[in-house]
Each structure stands twice: as structure tokens, then as C-alpha cells.
Amino acid sequence: MPLAVGAVGGVGRVYGQEVLVWWCVVFGGIAVVGYGASLAGVTRGRRAVRVLGRMVEFDVPVHGGSEGNGIPVVVSFQDPSTGEEFTLPYEGRSGDLVETAWKGREIGIRYRPGRPEEFAVTHDLSYGRYGVCLPNLAVLLVYAALVTSAALTSGYPWALLGVGVPWTVATMIAFHREVLVTRRRVAELTAAPTVPGRIVAVTKSVHTDDDGTFVAFNPVVTFTTREDTAVTGFCPFDLVDPSRSRGRDVTVHYLPTDPAVFTLDLAHNRRDLRSTVRFDGSLLLAGVAAVVVGVLQL
């Protein structure tokens, strides 16, 4: 009986290895084709036109309406291929949401060649520029197959190392970057000037899952900076009793160099820093634990 069980297990491993080989061939081919298309400049990301535009008008979201479309704005930009100027409305249906707006604010614009009227707003003009999201995912799936193959042939410690080492490196880099950025942001806002603001509308987002329907309220604040810039934006965190916050006067801390960075509660930003440290730190510890266990079990 043990011999029969061992034979069945061996057949299973052989079959599993064959599946993994084909897995690597298929997704490796997808990666090669994807990277080749990017180098040839034929991916959607490489072909897209990317320019800087400016907000020329904006409106306050409808009180009680949906947050899903962000702040409605009118943007102006120039098509570099024709030199033609476009001034068009945007409501966030096809790109990034506009969550903070003021007249003259620069904003990224992306559209297909020859289709400027179908533009989308992007907060990062470089994101997706090379169109390699799919081949990058294919490479990740190939790596997962290689780790699985190592586990089948050499034991689970190699799976722990195969997952733990890149996980630890990636989370260490992310931990350092996120904590540094969040700490700098807290320091900047603590030293930032303050101005009076007012909650002028409260939008809502309705989410439905297996536990029922959940409604999130999203207050919209307006304030005028000391540089005389009128700003409208969604509050970056929940207020006390947000559904009834319309008309409430608040104090706004903002960065003069970028009014899109503001807060109504410095204590919340400090709590956010502590939450970031705890969350990223737990992910880092999980990776380190996997590596340590894998090394000890070799």
C-alpha cells in the first residue's frame, strides 16, 4: 500500500510539473509579446497622448448626490499634434476622480490619438506610459509557477523562501517610502498656515455586499488660501456625524505650495502615520518570518 501511495504521489508531481511547464510557456510568451509591443510603441499606453491641462471652471458637487464622479470641472488643454485648443467638461467617468479643484490648477490629460474629446484626467502622467501592466503580471505568474515547482521538487521551505524573500524586499522598500512620505506630510501640515473653511455639501457612496447596504458620506469643504485661491475639495477623512455636517465651519491646514494637500484635523494625520507603521510593519514581519522558517527548515 505505501508503494502504491508513493507511485500515485509521484505521478501527481510529474503531472503537476507538466502543467507548470505549460503555464510558464503560455505566460512567458504573453510577457515577451507584451514587452515587444511596448518597445515597438504599439501598446495603448505608448500611443496615448499625454499633456498638461488647466482647470478653468469647477462646480460644487450636488448635495446628497453621488461622490462617484468627483468634482465636476472644465479643463483646457492643447493637442500637440494640431495645436488646437480644447475646453471641455469632465466628470470623472473615464479616468481619475478630481477630488480637489481650483481655477488654474494644472492637471494631467490623457487620450487616444485623434480623440481629444474623449480625454481622461490622470493625476500621474507617467502612470501606464509604457503599457506593460499585462506583461508584468505575466512575469509574476511565471515566477509563482517556478516557486511552486521548487516546492514540489525540493520541499515547502523553498516555497517559503521563494515567496518570503521578494515579499520582504518589496515591503521593506514600501515601508520606508510610505512612512517617510507620511511623516513628512504630517510635519508639513503641522507647520502649515490655517484658514477658515465651510462644509458646503455632503455626497454619499452606496456599497452593497453580502452583509447588506452600507452608505458612506463624503463632506465637501471650500476654503480660500492666504494666496487668495478658492479651493473646493472632498474632506480627506471622516468628520464627526458627516451626514449632518453641511454648513459647518471648520479650520483648514493646507500647504501653500499645493492646496490639494490639506487637513481639518492634525491628530487624524498623526493617527494615520501610526496606522501606516503598524500595517506596513506587520507585512514586513510576515515576510521576515517566512524567510526565517524557510532557512531553518532547509
C-alpha beads as a LAMMPS data file, in Angstrom:
LAMMPS data file: protein, C-alpha beads

298 atoms
297 bonds

1 atom types
1 bond types

-500.0 500.0 xlo xhi
-500.0 500.0 ylo yhi
-500.0 500.0 zlo zhi

Masses

1 110.0

Atoms # bond

1 1 1 0.000 0.000 0.000
2 1 1 2.720 2.584 0.856
3 1 1 4.355 1.800 -2.518
4 1 1 1.076 2.415 -4.337
5 1 1 0.552 5.694 -2.498
6 1 1 4.109 6.767 -3.352
7 1 1 3.562 5.892 -7.013
8 1 1 0.364 7.928 -7.123
9 1 1 2.149 10.834 -5.462
10 1 1 4.970 10.603 -7.974
11 1 1 2.544 10.620 -10.892
12 1 1 0.807 13.636 -9.361
13 1 1 4.092 15.517 -9.077
14 1 1 5.040 14.702 -12.665
15 1 1 1.649 15.839 -13.922
16 1 1 1.907 18.979 -11.794
17 1 1 5.326 19.775 -13.262
18 1 1 3.963 19.379 -16.797
19 1 1 1.140 21.810 -16.007
20 1 1 3.653 24.288 -14.578
21 1 1 5.849 23.999 -17.674
22 1 1 2.940 24.851 -19.939
23 1 1 1.926 27.610 -17.538
24 1 1 5.391 29.153 -17.868
25 1 1 5.373 28.765 -21.648
26 1 1 1.994 30.482 -22.038
27 1 1 2.559 33.358 -19.655
28 1 1 6.196 33.700 -20.658
29 1 1 5.001 34.105 -24.246
30 1 1 2.486 36.737 -23.152
31 1 1 5.262 38.627 -21.367
32 1 1 7.579 38.512 -24.390
33 1 1 4.839 39.688 -26.746
34 1 1 3.776 42.428 -24.323
35 1 1 7.272 43.796 -23.807
36 1 1 7.918 43.602 -27.543
37 1 1 4.759 45.579 -28.245
38 1 1 5.829 48.189 -25.707
39 1 1 9.282 48.534 -27.281
40 1 1 7.629 48.857 -30.697
41 1 1 5.410 51.632 -29.341
42 1 1 2.117 49.971 -30.294
43 1 1 0.585 49.492 -26.835
44 1 1 -2.273 51.718 -25.761
45 1 1 -0.085 53.257 -23.068
46 1 1 2.717 54.131 -25.510
47 1 1 0.323 55.528 -28.131
48 1 1 -1.725 57.680 -25.750
49 1 1 -1.299 61.443 -25.941
50 1 1 -0.332 62.936 -22.573
51 1 1 -0.400 66.677 -21.933
52 1 1 -0.844 69.100 -19.066
53 1 1 -4.147 70.926 -18.887
54 1 1 -5.626 73.528 -16.575
55 1 1 -8.892 73.790 -14.709
56 1 1 -10.777 76.839 -15.938
57 1 1 -14.058 76.222 -14.128
58 1 1 -15.440 73.908 -11.474
59 1 1 -18.626 73.412 -9.520
60 1 1 -19.561 72.102 -6.095
61 1 1 -20.851 68.512 -6.190
62 1 1 -24.593 68.211 -5.696
63 1 1 -25.535 67.930 -2.038
64 1 1 -26.879 64.432 -1.429
65 1 1 -25.604 63.222 -4.794
66 1 1 -23.058 60.509 -5.540
67 1 1 -19.340 61.015 -4.953
68 1 1 -18.592 58.631 -7.818
69 1 1 -17.934 61.353 -10.413
70 1 1 -15.790 63.583 -8.222
71 1 1 -15.824 67.370 -8.572
72 1 1 -17.206 68.461 -11.975
73 1 1 -14.628 70.628 -13.730
74 1 1 -13.968 72.235 -17.094
75 1 1 -10.409 71.796 -18.318
76 1 1 -8.444 73.454 -21.096
77 1 1 -5.580 71.789 -22.981
78 1 1 -3.823 71.860 -26.339
79 1 1 -3.495 68.950 -28.767
80 1 1 0.249 68.859 -29.545
81 1 1 -0.275 67.287 -32.975
82 1 1 -2.584 70.015 -34.296
83 1 1 -2.053 72.906 -31.895
84 1 1 -5.818 73.144 -31.396
85 1 1 -7.077 74.304 -28.004
86 1 1 -9.856 72.352 -26.282
87 1 1 -12.026 73.449 -23.379
88 1 1 -14.178 70.540 -22.260
89 1 1 -16.150 69.408 -19.190
90 1 1 -15.018 66.414 -17.169
91 1 1 -16.966 64.426 -14.601
92 1 1 -14.608 61.556 -13.843
93 1 1 -16.372 58.857 -15.822
94 1 1 -13.322 57.529 -17.668
95 1 1 -10.279 58.426 -15.601
96 1 1 -9.148 59.581 -12.167
97 1 1 -11.573 61.462 -9.971
98 1 1 -10.966 65.151 -9.336
99 1 1 -11.130 65.407 -5.551
100 1 1 -9.704 68.920 -5.140
101 1 1 -10.165 71.798 -7.568
102 1 1 -9.279 75.442 -8.046
103 1 1 -9.078 77.690 -11.082
104 1 1 -5.721 77.446 -12.802
105 1 1 -4.750 74.117 -11.241
106 1 1 -2.622 72.017 -13.585
107 1 1 -3.930 68.523 -14.252
108 1 1 -2.759 65.620 -16.409
109 1 1 -4.733 64.842 -19.565
110 1 1 -4.608 61.520 -21.448
111 1 1 -6.432 60.489 -24.628
112 1 1 -6.167 58.314 -27.730
113 1 1 -4.522 59.937 -30.749
114 1 1 -7.088 61.945 -32.696
115 1 1 -9.713 61.655 -29.911
116 1 1 -9.079 64.632 -27.579
117 1 1 -12.813 64.944 -26.888
118 1 1 -12.645 61.516 -25.196
119 1 1 -9.942 62.569 -22.756
120 1 1 -9.447 61.342 -19.199
121 1 1 -7.846 63.106 -16.268
122 1 1 -4.800 61.465 -14.701
123 1 1 -3.012 62.522 -11.533
124 1 1 0.205 60.886 -12.743
125 1 1 1.123 61.429 -16.401
126 1 1 3.816 58.748 -16.218
127 1 1 1.483 56.007 -14.940
128 1 1 0.890 53.356 -17.599
129 1 1 3.106 55.210 -20.070
130 1 1 4.760 52.010 -21.310
131 1 1 1.714 49.757 -21.299
132 1 1 3.450 46.862 -19.545
133 1 1 0.888 46.045 -16.830
134 1 1 -0.157 42.798 -18.546
135 1 1 3.389 41.513 -19.269
136 1 1 4.433 42.442 -15.722
137 1 1 1.537 40.359 -14.399
138 1 1 2.566 37.504 -16.702
139 1 1 6.110 37.602 -15.292
140 1 1 4.691 37.460 -11.774
141 1 1 2.631 34.390 -12.693
142 1 1 5.701 32.710 -14.218
143 1 1 7.627 33.391 -11.004
144 1 1 4.764 31.898 -8.974
145 1 1 4.950 28.763 -11.118
146 1 1 8.713 28.488 -10.573
147 1 1 8.257 28.792 -6.818
148 1 1 5.554 26.101 -6.916
149 1 1 7.847 23.861 -8.955
150 1 1 10.645 24.303 -6.418
151 1 1 8.236 23.384 -3.626
152 1 1 7.121 20.218 -5.442
153 1 1 10.643 19.030 -6.147
154 1 1 12.599 20.267 -3.123
155 1 1 10.044 20.789 -0.373
156 1 1 7.985 23.610 1.095
157 1 1 10.969 25.521 2.621
158 1 1 11.885 26.647 -0.897
159 1 1 8.344 27.934 -1.357
160 1 1 8.686 29.946 1.844
161 1 1 11.978 31.388 0.618
162 1 1 10.655 31.996 -2.873
163 1 1 7.734 33.993 -1.506
164 1 1 9.355 35.438 1.601
165 1 1 12.487 36.976 0.062
166 1 1 10.817 39.152 -2.616
167 1 1 7.937 39.910 -0.235
168 1 1 10.388 41.131 2.423
169 1 1 12.361 43.276 -0.032
170 1 1 9.220 44.807 -1.551
171 1 1 7.563 45.556 1.796
172 1 1 10.813 46.966 3.194
173 1 1 11.021 49.431 0.304
174 1 1 7.313 50.305 0.576
175 1 1 7.558 50.623 4.371
176 1 1 10.442 53.075 4.148
177 1 1 8.822 55.139 1.396
178 1 1 5.318 55.323 2.883
179 1 1 6.490 56.112 6.399
180 1 1 8.878 58.772 5.096
181 1 1 6.187 60.410 2.948
182 1 1 3.533 60.266 5.680
183 1 1 5.915 61.622 8.326
184 1 1 6.971 64.471 6.040
185 1 1 3.329 65.254 5.281
186 1 1 2.457 65.390 8.994
187 1 1 5.397 67.718 9.656
188 1 1 4.472 69.985 6.733
189 1 1 0.819 70.236 7.744
190 1 1 1.715 70.857 11.383
191 1 1 3.751 73.899 10.301
192 1 1 1.245 74.917 7.593
193 1 1 -0.923 78.051 7.728
194 1 1 -4.595 77.816 8.671
195 1 1 -7.655 79.449 7.144
196 1 1 -11.390 79.186 7.839
197 1 1 -13.437 76.791 5.712
198 1 1 -17.003 75.589 5.402
199 1 1 -18.662 72.278 4.569
200 1 1 -20.865 73.166 1.586
201 1 1 -22.187 69.755 0.540
202 1 1 -22.235 66.122 1.582
203 1 1 -22.192 63.452 -1.110
204 1 1 -22.712 59.769 -0.480
205 1 1 -21.484 56.439 -1.791
206 1 1 -23.692 53.362 -1.547
207 1 1 -21.981 49.963 -1.278
208 1 1 -23.818 46.665 -1.263
209 1 1 -22.324 43.322 -0.254
210 1 1 -23.377 40.082 1.432
211 1 1 -23.788 41.896 4.756
212 1 1 -26.235 44.427 3.343
213 1 1 -26.085 48.020 2.137
214 1 1 -23.576 50.500 3.517
215 1 1 -23.749 54.253 2.902
216 1 1 -20.597 56.386 3.227
217 1 1 -20.962 60.159 3.495
218 1 1 -18.309 62.388 1.932
219 1 1 -18.291 66.045 3.028
220 1 1 -17.083 68.721 0.587
221 1 1 -15.192 71.684 2.009
222 1 1 -14.430 75.075 0.483
223 1 1 -11.743 77.473 1.673
224 1 1 -9.711 80.392 0.362
225 1 1 -5.958 80.267 0.849
226 1 1 -3.929 83.222 2.063
227 1 1 -2.709 83.444 -1.538
228 1 1 -6.366 84.177 -2.493
229 1 1 -7.014 80.829 -4.204
230 1 1 -10.551 79.491 -3.798
231 1 1 -10.359 75.715 -3.262
232 1 1 -13.065 73.067 -3.198
233 1 1 -12.272 69.512 -2.161
234 1 1 -13.518 66.342 -0.560
235 1 1 -12.514 66.002 3.086
236 1 1 -9.551 63.606 3.296
237 1 1 -11.093 61.747 6.259
238 1 1 -14.410 61.232 8.024
239 1 1 -15.852 64.024 10.147
240 1 1 -17.946 63.541 13.254
241 1 1 -21.535 62.968 12.092
242 1 1 -20.656 63.643 8.423
243 1 1 -24.242 63.271 7.153
244 1 1 -25.219 66.403 9.116
245 1 1 -22.056 68.410 8.545
246 1 1 -23.306 70.690 5.760
247 1 1 -22.903 74.335 6.799
248 1 1 -20.346 73.518 9.488
249 1 1 -17.440 75.971 9.881
250 1 1 -14.018 74.320 10.062
251 1 1 -10.336 75.240 10.276
252 1 1 -8.223 74.103 7.335
253 1 1 -4.481 73.423 7.438
254 1 1 -3.089 73.487 3.887
255 1 1 0.214 73.519 2.013
256 1 1 0.743 76.846 0.202
257 1 1 2.730 75.035 -2.496
258 1 1 -0.088 72.542 -3.103
259 1 1 -3.544 73.331 -1.670
260 1 1 -4.672 69.820 -2.673
261 1 1 -2.825 68.725 0.463
262 1 1 -4.938 69.867 3.385
263 1 1 -6.447 68.582 6.593
264 1 1 -9.079 69.593 9.107
265 1 1 -7.590 67.506 11.897
266 1 1 -3.851 67.213 12.558
267 1 1 -4.475 64.480 15.125
268 1 1 -6.039 62.327 12.387
269 1 1 -2.873 62.641 10.290
270 1 1 -0.753 61.550 13.237
271 1 1 -3.030 58.549 13.762
272 1 1 -2.705 57.787 10.058
273 1 1 1.081 57.732 10.461
274 1 1 0.828 55.254 13.334
275 1 1 -1.589 53.080 11.336
276 1 1 0.794 53.076 8.380
277 1 1 3.674 51.989 10.602
278 1 1 1.624 49.177 12.176
279 1 1 0.204 47.871 8.895
280 1 1 3.409 48.005 6.840
281 1 1 5.405 46.719 9.797
282 1 1 3.145 43.654 10.120
283 1 1 3.573 42.885 6.406
284 1 1 7.337 43.185 6.765
285 1 1 7.379 40.880 9.785
286 1 1 5.330 38.288 7.872
287 1 1 7.928 38.240 5.098
288 1 1 10.829 38.011 7.551
289 1 1 9.087 35.145 9.388
290 1 1 8.615 33.221 6.135
291 1 1 12.312 33.613 5.278
292 1 1 13.469 32.573 8.764
293 1 1 11.220 29.488 8.828
294 1 1 12.317 28.542 5.327
295 1 1 16.016 28.793 6.216
296 1 1 15.570 26.800 9.429
297 1 1 13.686 24.017 7.603
298 1 1 16.274 23.521 4.850

Bonds

1 1 1 2
2 1 2 3
3 1 3 4
4 1 4 5
5 1 5 6
6 1 6 7
7 1 7 8
8 1 8 9
9 1 9 10
10 1 10 11
11 1 11 12
12 1 12 13
13 1 13 14
14 1 14 15
15 1 15 16
16 1 16 17
17 1 17 18
18 1 18 19
19 1 19 20
20 1 20 21
21 1 21 22
22 1 22 23
23 1 23 24
24 1 24 25
25 1 25 26
26 1 26 27
27 1 27 28
28 1 28 29
29 1 29 30
30 1 30 31
31 1 31 32
32 1 32 33
33 1 33 34
34 1 34 35
35 1 35 36
36 1 36 37
37 1 37 38
38 1 38 39
39 1 39 40
40 1 40 41
41 1 41 42
42 1 42 43
43 1 43 44
44 1 44 45
45 1 45 46
46 1 46 47
47 1 47 48
48 1 48 49
49 1 49 50
50 1 50 51
51 1 51 52
52 1 52 53
53 1 53 54
54 1 54 55
55 1 55 56
56 1 56 57
57 1 57 58
58 1 58 59
59 1 59 60
60 1 60 61
61 1 61 62
62 1 62 63
63 1 63 64
64 1 64 65
65 1 65 66
66 1 66 67
67 1 67 68
68 1 68 69
69 1 69 70
70 1 70 71
71 1 71 72
72 1 72 73
73 1 73 74
74 1 74 75
75 1 75 76
76 1 76 77
77 1 77 78
78 1 78 79
79 1 79 80
80 1 80 81
81 1 81 82
82 1 82 83
83 1 83 84
84 1 84 85
85 1 85 86
86 1 86 87
87 1 87 88
88 1 88 89
89 1 89 90
90 1 90 91
91 1 91 92
92 1 92 93
93 1 93 94
94 1 94 95
95 1 95 96
96 1 96 97
97 1 97 98
98 1 98 99
99 1 99 100
100 1 100 101
101 1 101 102
102 1 102 103
103 1 103 104
104 1 104 105
105 1 105 106
106 1 106 107
107 1 107 108
108 1 108 109
109 1 109 110
110 1 110 111
111 1 111 112
112 1 112 113
113 1 113 114
114 1 114 115
115 1 115 116
116 1 116 117
117 1 117 118
118 1 118 119
119 1 119 120
120 1 120 121
121 1 121 122
122 1 122 123
123 1 123 124
124 1 124 125
125 1 125 126
126 1 126 127
127 1 127 128
128 1 128 129
129 1 129 130
130 1 130 131
131 1 131 132
132 1 132 133
133 1 133 134
134 1 134 135
135 1 135 136
136 1 136 137
137 1 137 138
138 1 138 139
139 1 139 140
140 1 140 141
141 1 141 142
142 1 142 143
143 1 143 144
144 1 144 145
145 1 145 146
146 1 146 147
147 1 147 148
148 1 148 149
149 1 149 150
150 1 150 151
151 1 151 152
152 1 152 153
153 1 153 154
154 1 154 155
155 1 155 156
156 1 156 157
157 1 157 158
158 1 158 159
159 1 159 160
160 1 160 161
161 1 161 162
162 1 162 163
163 1 163 164
164 1 164 165
165 1 165 166
166 1 166 167
167 1 167 168
168 1 168 169
169 1 169 170
170 1 170 171
171 1 171 172
172 1 172 173
173 1 173 174
174 1 174 175
175 1 175 176
176 1 176 177
177 1 177 178
178 1 178 179
179 1 179 180
180 1 180 181
181 1 181 182
182 1 182 183
183 1 183 184
184 1 184 185
185 1 185 186
186 1 186 187
187 1 187 188
188 1 188 189
189 1 189 190
190 1 190 191
191 1 191 192
192 1 192 193
193 1 193 194
194 1 194 195
195 1 195 196
196 1 196 197
197 1 197 198
198 1 198 199
199 1 199 200
200 1 200 201
201 1 201 202
202 1 202 203
203 1 203 204
204 1 204 205
205 1 205 206
206 1 206 207
207 1 207 208
208 1 208 209
209 1 209 210
210 1 210 211
211 1 211 212
212 1 212 213
213 1 213 214
214 1 214 215
215 1 215 216
216 1 216 217
217 1 217 218
218 1 218 219
219 1 219 220
220 1 220 221
221 1 221 222
222 1 222 223
223 1 223 224
224 1 224 225
225 1 225 226
226 1 226 227
227 1 227 228
228 1 228 229
229 1 229 230
230 1 230 231
231 1 231 232
232 1 232 233
233 1 233 234
234 1 234 235
235 1 235 236
236 1 236 237
237 1 237 238
238 1 238 239
239 1 239 240
240 1 240 241
241 1 241 242
242 1 242 243
243 1 243 244
244 1 244 245
245 1 245 246
246 1 246 247
247 1 247 248
248 1 248 249
249 1 249 250
250 1 250 251
251 1 251 252
252 1 252 253
253 1 253 254
254 1 254 255
255 1 255 256
256 1 256 257
257 1 257 258
258 1 258 259
259 1 259 260
260 1 260 261
261 1 261 262
262 1 262 263
263 1 263 264
264 1 264 265
265 1 265 266
266 1 266 267
267 1 267 268
268 1 268 269
269 1 269 270
270 1 270 271
271 1 271 272
272 1 272 273
273 1 273 274
274 1 274 275
275 1 275 276
276 1 276 277
277 1 277 278
278 1 278 279
279 1 279 280
280 1 280 281
281 1 281 282
282 1 282 283
283 1 283 284
284 1 284 285
285 1 285 286
286 1 286 287
287 1 287 288
288 1 288 289
289 1 289 290
290 1 290 291
291 1 291 292
292 1 292 293
293 1 293 294
294 1 294 295
295 1 295 296
296 1 296 297
297 1 297 298
